[in-house]
Structure formats: structure tokens, C-alpha cells
Amino acid sequence: MSRLFRDIAGGPLCADGSVVCIGAFDGLHLGHQALVRHAVARAHVLGVDAAALSFEPLPREFFAAASPPPRLGPVRAKFEGLRGLGADVVGLLRFDARMAAMSPEAFVDAVLVQRLRAREVWVGPGFRFGHKRAGDLATLQALGREAGFIAGEIEPLVVDGERVSSTHIRTALVAGDFEHAARLLGRPYAVSGRVVRGKQLGRTLGYPTANLRFGGKVPALRGIYATRVHGIGDAPRPSVSSFGTRPTVGGVEPLLEAHLFDFDGDLYGRRIEVEFVARLRDEEKFDDLPSLVAQMDLDAAQARAVLAAPHSLRFETQRQDYA
């Protein structure tokens, strides 16, 4: 069971030392996975804990609080993914004004030395840290020599001639190119969470939905999609999903609403995963509920047709757990 910590202050978490990897880890794509697996492998060689270190909110969210950038996944998915990859300790440090003002030297001493007793630290290409991004890999290596740890950078991961990055994945998702996104992620793009109660409007309209919140983050997607829902029985359930703020009914918070075809059951409190297969259309504001229902009928028919097509199964066999 992985241990989670959020604070800089506190006693040592790794009595015998650790191998640390640092990153945003949004979406845990193939590049992130390579970094974490490298750190875990090195930790096994040294017989110490593997520690994955990230931040919540991410620095770019903190500095753009009025208009935060979109995220590939909620915070819980990041923690569960890092745990599944073998991290013994997961740090999701609270990025606030105090942390933003920390010098590279202070960060290394407080977190890497005092809390994690790092013996090795591994980062991805272009790593920067500390106040005004003053520190880089060379800074980390120099501080490590003084503190007794080594630091290194893994090579960027390239798939089909393209460097794997969260930015490229978000671009693919917005374009509705889920096959491209899946190649960079190493799995189909999906959002998981616990089903929460909504206003139950969908039920009154003939389209009951399983609703997932996105943890207060801005999702990378917005619109109507053909989807599959995992976590209900042995096989995924075909579905049509809306991901957005529901402008027709005055919604504000982004909500993922999945309508499962030919299903009648209570899913409240269940953890499910919604896999995105194809984009159908943009989210729209309708003049009235009958107009909305008429469009929902068309969306459901289109989603059924998409999911029944042979090409929609292409990435089903590539689904994989992090373990």
C-alpha cells in the first residue's frame, strides 16, 4: 500500500532512503510510465523505497488560477496510477505561494533530503524547479553532490516519430483523435471515479446517467461522445456520454454523465471508468427540454452505430492496468 503525503514539513518518510522521480504525471502517459518504472527498478536494485513526487495543484494551475489549463485526469487517478506503477511513497505536494517562493536549495533540503532521504533522483526532459524555475538538471546534480544523492534524466519517449507529452495528448483529444491519444497514453483515454447523485433530470427525460465529477479540475474534453463504461460486470457497457457544464439547465461544474444502453440498475457509490471511443458533437444550449431530448435521441442512435462498428474495438485489446 502506497503512502501519500501532501506537506513539505514533517519527519523522514523513507528510513533507509529512496529513489525519487519527479513530474507532473497528468494522465500518466507512456513517458511518465517510463520515468516511474525506471525509478521503481532502481529502488529495487538498491533495496529502498520508490517515491513519486508531484504537485497539486500543478504549478501551471496555481499561476493561472483565474483560467486554469485543462487536465487529463483528476487527482485521485494520478495517485492510483502512481501506486499501480509501484511507487511506495507518493507525494502530491500542495503548491502554494510558500512553495512557489522556495529556492531550489530549500526544496532539495526540505523534500528530497529531509523527507525522502533521496539516494537517486530521476526527472524527465526539460525539468525545472524552484522559485521562478531557477533550477534545472545541472542545479539538481550539483545540489545532489553536496547532499549525497545522484540525479539523472531519462530520454524523451518517442512513439511513431512523435515525442510523448501531455500537450500532444490534449491536442489529440480535442480533435477527437482517440486512437492517436491512446498510442501516446499506452491505453484508451478514460475517466474514472465514483458515481455521484445528480439532479436526476436525465431519468425524467428517459436518459438516466451515471455521473462523475472531475475533482474541481478543468477537463480536456467537452462535448458528446460514444463511450464504454467499465466496472459493471465482466464486459464494458456501451454508452453515450456528455462531458460539460449542461448549459441548457444552467449547469456550472463540469460533469461527466454516462447513459448506459439497455441497463437498469443503481450505480450510486460505485467506482466506474468511462472510456472515450468517438466524438459526436459539441456541447450545445437548447431552447427547451423537448429540443434537448430530440437531440439526445439522435446522439444515442449515433453512439450505438459507432460502438457496433468493427473499428471501435481496435484498442479494446490494448487496455492495460498500471501494475
NUTORLUM-64463 format. One record per residue (C-alpha): residue number from 1; residue in three letters; x, y, z. Coordinates in steps of 0.5 Angstrom, whole numbers, plus 2048, in hexadecimal, padded with zeros to 3 digits. Example, Ala and Ser with C-alpha at 12.3 -4.5 7.8 and 13.67 -1.06 7.14 Angstrom:
<dolos>
+--------+-------+-----+-----+-----+
: lumlum : marnu :  c1 :  c2 :  c3 :
+--------+-------+-----+-----+-----+
:      1 :   ALA : 819 : 7F7 : 810 :
:      2 :   SER : 81B : 7FE : 80E :
+--------+-------+-----+-----+-----+
</dolos>
This chain:
<dolos>
+--------+-------+-----+-----+-----+
: lumlum : marnu :  c1 :  c2 :  c3 :
+--------+-------+-----+-----+-----+
:      1 :   MET : 800 : 800 : 800 :
:      2 :   SER : 803 : 807 : 7FE :
:      3 :   ARG : 804 : 80C : 803 :
:      4 :   LEU : 801 : 813 : 801 :
:      5 :   PHE : 804 : 81A : 804 :
:      6 :   ARG : 802 : 821 : 802 :
:      7 :   ASP : 806 : 825 : 806 :
:      8 :   ILE : 80E : 827 : 806 :
:      9 :   ALA : 80E : 828 : 80D :
:     10 :   GLY : 80F : 821 : 811 :
:     11 :   GLY : 814 : 81C : 813 :
:     12 :   PRO : 817 : 817 : 80F :
:     13 :   LEU : 813 : 812 : 80B :
:     14 :   CYS : 818 : 80D : 808 :
:     15 :   ALA : 81C : 80B : 80E :
:     16 :   ASP : 821 : 807 : 809 :
:     17 :   GLY : 821 : 80C : 803 :
:     18 :   SER : 81D : 80D : 7FD :
:     19 :   VAL : 81E : 80D : 7F5 :
:     20 :   VAL : 819 : 813 : 7F3 :
:     21 :   CYS : 816 : 815 : 7ED :
:     22 :   ILE : 813 : 81C : 7EC :
:     23 :   GLY : 80E : 81E : 7E7 :
:     24 :   ALA : 807 : 821 : 7E5 :
:     25 :   PHE : 804 : 81A : 7E4 :
:     26 :   ASP : 7FE : 81D : 7E1 :
:     27 :   GLY : 7FB : 817 : 7DD :
:     28 :   LEU : 801 : 812 : 7DF :
:     29 :   HIS : 802 : 811 : 7D7 :
:     30 :   LEU : 808 : 80D : 7D5 :
:     31 :   GLY : 80D : 812 : 7D6 :
:     32 :   HIS : 80B : 812 : 7DD :
:     33 :   GLN : 80B : 80B : 7DE :
:     34 :   ALA : 812 : 80A : 7DB :
:     35 :   LEU : 814 : 80F : 7E1 :
:     36 :   VAL : 811 : 80C : 7E6 :
:     37 :   ARG : 812 : 805 : 7E4 :
:     38 :   HIS : 81A : 807 : 7E4 :
:     39 :   ALA : 81A : 80A : 7EB :
:     40 :   VAL : 816 : 803 : 7EE :
:     41 :   ALA : 81B : 7FF : 7EA :
:     42 :   ARG : 821 : 803 : 7ED :
:     43 :   ALA : 81E : 803 : 7F4 :
:     44 :   HIS : 81D : 7FB : 7F4 :
:     45 :   VAL : 824 : 7FB : 7F2 :
:     46 :   LEU : 826 : 7FF : 7F8 :
:     47 :   GLY : 821 : 7FC : 7FD :
:     48 :   VAL : 81E : 802 : 7FE :
:     49 :   ASP : 817 : 806 : 7FD :
:     50 :   ALA : 815 : 808 : 7F7 :
:     51 :   ALA : 812 : 80F : 7F7 :
:     52 :   ALA : 80E : 813 : 7F2 :
:     53 :   LEU : 80E : 81B : 7F3 :
:     54 :   SER : 809 : 81F : 7F0 :
:     55 :   PHE : 804 : 825 : 7F2 :
:     56 :   GLU : 7FD : 827 : 7F3 :
:     57 :   PRO : 7FB : 82C : 7F0 :
:     58 :   LEU : 800 : 82B : 7EB :
:     59 :   PRO : 805 : 832 : 7EA :
:     60 :   ARG : 801 : 834 : 7E4 :
:     61 :   GLU : 7FB : 834 : 7E7 :
:     62 :   PHE : 7FD : 838 : 7ED :
:     63 :   PHE : 800 : 83D : 7E9 :
:     64 :   ALA : 7FA : 83D : 7E4 :
:     65 :   ALA : 7F4 : 83C : 7EA :
:     66 :   ALA : 7EF : 841 : 7E6 :
:     67 :   SER : 7F0 : 83D : 7E0 :
:     68 :   PRO : 7F3 : 836 : 7E1 :
:     69 :   PRO : 7F5 : 832 : 7DC :
:     70 :   PRO : 7F2 : 82B : 7DA :
:     71 :   ARG : 7F4 : 825 : 7DE :
:     72 :   LEU : 7F4 : 81E : 7DB :
:     73 :   GLY : 7F1 : 81B : 7E2 :
:     74 :   PRO : 7EF : 81C : 7E9 :
:     75 :   VAL : 7F4 : 81C : 7EF :
:     76 :   ARG : 7F2 : 815 : 7F1 :
:     77 :   ALA : 7F3 : 812 : 7EA :
:     78 :   LYS : 7FA : 815 : 7EB :
:     79 :   PHE : 7FB : 812 : 7F2 :
:     80 :   GLU : 7F8 : 80B : 7F0 :
:     81 :   GLY : 7FC : 80B : 7EA :
:     82 :   LEU : 803 : 80C : 7ED :
:     83 :   ARG : 801 : 807 : 7F2 :
:     84 :   GLY : 800 : 802 : 7ED :
:     85 :   LEU : 806 : 803 : 7EA :
:     86 :   GLY : 80A : 801 : 7F0 :
:     87 :   ALA : 80B : 807 : 7F4 :
:     88 :   ASP : 80C : 806 : 7FB :
:     89 :   VAL : 80B : 80D : 7FD :
:     90 :   VAL : 807 : 813 : 7F9 :
:     91 :   GLY : 808 : 81A : 7FB :
:     92 :   LEU : 803 : 81F : 7F8 :
:     93 :   LEU : 805 : 825 : 7FB :
:     94 :   ARG : 801 : 82B : 7FC :
:     95 :   PHE : 803 : 830 : 7F7 :
:     96 :   ASP : 802 : 837 : 7FA :
:     97 :   ALA : 805 : 83E : 7FB :
:     98 :   ARG : 80A : 83B : 800 :
:     99 :   MET : 80D : 835 : 7FB :
:    100 :   ALA : 80D : 83A : 7F5 :
:    101 :   ALA : 812 : 83E : 7F9 :
:    102 :   MET : 816 : 839 : 7FB :
:    103 :   SER : 81D : 839 : 7F8 :
:    104 :   PRO : 820 : 832 : 7F5 :
:    105 :   GLU : 825 : 831 : 7FB :
:    106 :   ALA : 81F : 832 : 800 :
:    107 :   PHE : 81B : 82D : 7FC :
:    108 :   VAL : 820 : 828 : 7FC :
:    109 :   ASP : 822 : 828 : 803 :
:    110 :   ALA : 81B : 828 : 806 :
:    111 :   VAL : 818 : 823 : 801 :
:    112 :   LEU : 81D : 81F : 7FE :
:    113 :   VAL : 822 : 81E : 804 :
:    114 :   GLN : 81E : 81F : 80A :
:    115 :   ARG : 817 : 81C : 808 :
:    116 :   LEU : 819 : 817 : 803 :
:    117 :   ARG : 821 : 816 : 804 :
:    118 :   ALA : 822 : 815 : 7FD :
:    119 :   ARG : 828 : 811 : 7FA :
:    120 :   GLU : 826 : 812 : 7F3 :
:    121 :   VAL : 821 : 817 : 7F0 :
:    122 :   TRP : 81E : 816 : 7E8 :
:    123 :   VAL : 81B : 81B : 7E4 :
:    124 :   GLY : 818 : 81C : 7DD :
:    125 :   PRO : 81B : 820 : 7D8 :
:    126 :   GLY : 81B : 828 : 7D9 :
:    127 :   PHE : 81A : 827 : 7E0 :
:    128 :   ARG : 81A : 82E : 7E4 :
:    129 :   PHE : 818 : 82F : 7EC :
:    130 :   GLY : 819 : 835 : 7F1 :
:    131 :   HIS : 817 : 83C : 7F1 :
:    132 :   LYS : 816 : 83F : 7EA :
:    133 :   ARG : 818 : 838 : 7E7 :
:    134 :   ALA : 81F : 83A : 7E9 :
:    135 :   GLY : 822 : 832 : 7EA :
:    136 :   ASP : 823 : 82D : 7E4 :
:    137 :   LEU : 826 : 827 : 7E4 :
:    138 :   ALA : 82D : 829 : 7E5 :
:    139 :   THR : 82B : 82D : 7EB :
:    140 :   LEU : 828 : 827 : 7EE :
:    141 :   GLN : 82E : 823 : 7EC :
:    142 :   ALA : 832 : 828 : 7F0 :
:    143 :   LEU : 82E : 828 : 7F6 :
:    144 :   GLY : 82E : 820 : 7F6 :
:    145 :   ARG : 835 : 820 : 7F6 :
:    146 :   GLU : 835 : 824 : 7FC :
:    147 :   ALA : 82F : 820 : 800 :
:    148 :   GLY : 832 : 819 : 7FE :
:    149 :   PHE : 82D : 817 : 7F8 :
:    150 :   ILE : 82E : 817 : 7F1 :
:    151 :   ALA : 829 : 81A : 7EC :
:    152 :   GLY : 827 : 818 : 7E4 :
:    153 :   GLU : 823 : 819 : 7DF :
:    154 :   ILE : 81F : 814 : 7DA :
:    155 :   GLU : 81F : 814 : 7D3 :
:    156 :   PRO : 819 : 817 : 7D0 :
:    157 :   LEU : 814 : 812 : 7CD :
:    158 :   VAL : 812 : 812 : 7C6 :
:    159 :   VAL : 80C : 80E : 7C3 :
:    160 :   ASP : 80B : 80E : 7BB :
:    161 :   GLY : 810 : 814 : 7BB :
:    162 :   GLU : 80D : 818 : 7C0 :
:    163 :   ARG : 80F : 81A : 7C7 :
:    164 :   VAL : 80A : 817 : 7CC :
:    165 :   SER : 807 : 81D : 7D0 :
:    166 :   SER : 801 : 81F : 7D4 :
:    167 :   THR : 800 : 825 : 7CF :
:    168 :   HIS : 800 : 821 : 7C9 :
:    169 :   ILE : 7FB : 81C : 7CC :
:    170 :   ARG : 7F7 : 822 : 7CE :
:    171 :   THR : 7F7 : 824 : 7C7 :
:    172 :   ALA : 7F5 : 81E : 7C4 :
:    173 :   LEU : 7EF : 81D : 7C9 :
:    174 :   VAL : 7EC : 824 : 7C7 :
:    175 :   ALA : 7ED : 822 : 7C0 :
:    176 :   GLY : 7E9 : 81B : 7C1 :
:    177 :   ASP : 7EF : 817 : 7BF :
:    178 :   PHE : 7EE : 812 : 7C5 :
:    179 :   GLU : 7F3 : 80D : 7C1 :
:    180 :   HIS : 7F9 : 812 : 7C1 :
:    181 :   ALA : 7F8 : 813 : 7C8 :
:    182 :   ALA : 7F7 : 80C : 7CA :
:    183 :   ARG : 7FE : 80B : 7C7 :
:    184 :   LEU : 801 : 810 : 7CB :
:    185 :   LEU : 7FE : 80E : 7D1 :
:    186 :   GLY : 7FF : 807 : 7D0 :
:    187 :   ARG : 7F8 : 805 : 7D1 :
:    188 :   PRO : 7F1 : 808 : 7CF :
:    189 :   TYR : 7EF : 80F : 7D2 :
:    190 :   ALA : 7EA : 80E : 7D8 :
:    191 :   VAL : 7E8 : 812 : 7DE :
:    192 :   SER : 7E7 : 80E : 7E5 :
:    193 :   GLY : 7E3 : 810 : 7EB :
:    194 :   ARG : 7DE : 80E : 7F0 :
:    195 :   VAL : 7D6 : 80F : 7ED :
:    196 :   VAL : 7D3 : 815 : 7F1 :
:    197 :   ARG : 7CC : 818 : 7F1 :
:    198 :   GLY : 7CA : 81D : 7ED :
:    199 :   LYS : 7C3 : 821 : 7EC :
:    200 :   GLN : 7C0 : 81A : 7E8 :
:    201 :   LEU : 7BE : 81E : 7E3 :
:    202 :   GLY : 7C0 : 819 : 7DE :
:    203 :   ARG : 7BC : 814 : 7E1 :
:    204 :   THR : 7B6 : 818 : 7E0 :
:    205 :   LEU : 7B8 : 819 : 7D8 :
:    206 :   GLY : 7B9 : 812 : 7D7 :
:    207 :   TYR : 7C0 : 812 : 7D8 :
:    208 :   PRO : 7C3 : 810 : 7DF :
:    209 :   THR : 7CA : 812 : 7DF :
:    210 :   ALA : 7D0 : 80F : 7E4 :
:    211 :   ASN : 7D3 : 816 : 7E6 :
:    212 :   LEU : 7DB : 817 : 7E7 :
:    213 :   ARG : 7DE : 81D : 7EA :
:    214 :   PHE : 7E5 : 820 : 7E8 :
:    215 :   GLY : 7E7 : 822 : 7EE :
:    216 :   GLY : 7E7 : 829 : 7ED :
:    217 :   LYS : 7EB : 829 : 7E7 :
:    218 :   VAL : 7EA : 82B : 7E0 :
:    219 :   PRO : 7E9 : 825 : 7DC :
:    220 :   ALA : 7ED : 825 : 7D5 :
:    221 :   LEU : 7E6 : 823 : 7D2 :
:    222 :   ARG : 7E0 : 826 : 7D1 :
:    223 :   GLY : 7DA : 823 : 7CC :
:    224 :   ILE : 7D6 : 81D : 7CB :
:    225 :   TYR : 7DA : 816 : 7CA :
:    226 :   ALA : 7D9 : 80F : 7C8 :
:    227 :   THR : 7DC : 80B : 7CE :
:    228 :   ARG : 7DC : 805 : 7D2 :
:    229 :   VAL : 7DB : 804 : 7DA :
:    230 :   HIS : 7E0 : 7FF : 7DD :
:    231 :   GLY : 7DF : 7FD : 7E4 :
:    232 :   ILE : 7D8 : 7FA : 7E4 :
:    233 :   GLY : 7D8 : 7F2 : 7E2 :
:    234 :   ASP : 7DE : 7EF : 7DE :
:    235 :   ALA : 7DD : 7F3 : 7D8 :
:    236 :   PRO : 7DD : 7FA : 7D6 :
:    237 :   ARG : 7D6 : 7FD : 7D5 :
:    238 :   PRO : 7D4 : 801 : 7CF :
:    239 :   SER : 7D2 : 808 : 7D1 :
:    240 :   VAL : 7D1 : 80F : 7CE :
:    241 :   SER : 7D4 : 815 : 7D3 :
:    242 :   SER : 7D4 : 81C : 7D4 :
:    243 :   PHE : 7DA : 820 : 7D7 :
:    244 :   GLY : 7D9 : 827 : 7D8 :
:    245 :   THR : 7D5 : 82C : 7DC :
:    246 :   ARG : 7CE : 82B : 7DA :
:    247 :   PRO : 7CC : 832 : 7D7 :
:    248 :   THR : 7C5 : 830 : 7D6 :
:    249 :   VAL : 7C4 : 82F : 7DD :
:    250 :   GLY : 7C8 : 835 : 7E0 :
:    251 :   GLY : 7CE : 830 : 7E2 :
:    252 :   VAL : 7D5 : 833 : 7E4 :
:    253 :   GLU : 7D9 : 82D : 7E7 :
:    254 :   PRO : 7DC : 828 : 7E1 :
:    255 :   LEU : 7D9 : 822 : 7E2 :
:    256 :   LEU : 7D9 : 81B : 7DE :
:    257 :   GLU : 7D3 : 818 : 7DD :
:    258 :   ALA : 7D2 : 811 : 7DA :
:    259 :   HIS : 7CC : 80E : 7D8 :
:    260 :   LEU : 7CD : 806 : 7D7 :
:    261 :   PHE : 7C9 : 803 : 7D2 :
:    262 :   ASP : 7C4 : 7FD : 7D4 :
:    263 :   PHE : 7C6 : 7FE : 7DB :
:    264 :   ASP : 7C1 : 7FF : 7E1 :
:    265 :   GLY : 7C5 : 7FF : 7E8 :
:    266 :   ASP : 7C7 : 803 : 7EE :
:    267 :   LEU : 7CE : 805 : 7ED :
:    268 :   TYR : 7CF : 80B : 7F2 :
:    269 :   GLY : 7D5 : 80A : 7F6 :
:    270 :   ARG : 7D8 : 805 : 7F1 :
:    271 :   ARG : 7DF : 806 : 7EE :
:    272 :   ILE : 7DF : 806 : 7E6 :
:    273 :   GLU : 7E3 : 808 : 7E1 :
:    274 :   VAL : 7E1 : 80C : 7DA :
:    275 :   GLU : 7E5 : 80A : 7D4 :
:    276 :   PHE : 7E4 : 80F : 7CE :
:    277 :   VAL : 7E3 : 80C : 7C8 :
:    278 :   ALA : 7E1 : 811 : 7C3 :
:    279 :   ARG : 7DF : 819 : 7C3 :
:    280 :   LEU : 7D8 : 81A : 7C1 :
:    281 :   ARG : 7D7 : 822 : 7C1 :
:    282 :   ASP : 7D8 : 828 : 7C5 :
:    283 :   GLU : 7D4 : 829 : 7CC :
:    284 :   GLU : 7CE : 82E : 7CA :
:    285 :   LYS : 7C9 : 832 : 7CD :
:    286 :   PHE : 7C2 : 830 : 7CB :
:    287 :   ASP : 7BC : 835 : 7CC :
:    288 :   ASP : 7B8 : 830 : 7CF :
:    289 :   LEU : 7B8 : 829 : 7D2 :
:    290 :   PRO : 7B4 : 826 : 7CC :
:    291 :   SER : 7B9 : 828 : 7C7 :
:    292 :   LEU : 7BF : 825 : 7CC :
:    293 :   VAL : 7BB : 81E : 7CC :
:    294 :   ALA : 7BB : 81E : 7C5 :
:    295 :   GLN : 7C2 : 81F : 7C4 :
:    296 :   MET : 7C3 : 81A : 7C9 :
:    297 :   ASP : 7C0 : 815 : 7C5 :
:    298 :   LEU : 7C4 : 817 : 7BF :
:    299 :   ASP : 7CA : 816 : 7C4 :
:    300 :   ALA : 7C8 : 80F : 7C7 :
:    301 :   ALA : 7C7 : 80D : 7C0 :
:    302 :   GLN : 7CE : 80F : 7BD :
:    303 :   ALA : 7D1 : 80D : 7C3 :
:    304 :   ARG : 7CE : 806 : 7C2 :
:    305 :   ALA : 7D0 : 805 : 7BB :
:    306 :   VAL : 7D7 : 808 : 7BC :
:    307 :   LEU : 7D8 : 803 : 7C2 :
:    308 :   ALA : 7D6 : 7FD : 7BE :
:    309 :   ALA : 7DB : 7FE : 7B8 :
:    310 :   PRO : 7E1 : 7FA : 7B8 :
:    311 :   HIS : 7E6 : 7FF : 7B8 :
:    312 :   SER : 7E3 : 801 : 7BF :
:    313 :   LEU : 7E6 : 7FB : 7C2 :
:    314 :   ARG : 7ED : 7FD : 7C0 :
:    315 :   PHE : 7F0 : 7FF : 7C6 :
:    316 :   GLU : 7EC : 7FA : 7CB :
:    317 :   THR : 7F1 : 7F5 : 7CB :
:    318 :   GLN : 7F6 : 7FA : 7CD :
:    319 :   ARG : 7F3 : 7FC : 7D3 :
:    320 :   GLN : 7F8 : 7FB : 7D9 :
:    321 :   ASP : 7F9 : 7FC : 7E0 :
:    322 :   TYR : 7FF : 800 : 7E3 :
:    323 :   ALA : 801 : 7FA : 7E7 :
+--------+-------+-----+-----+-----+
</dolos>
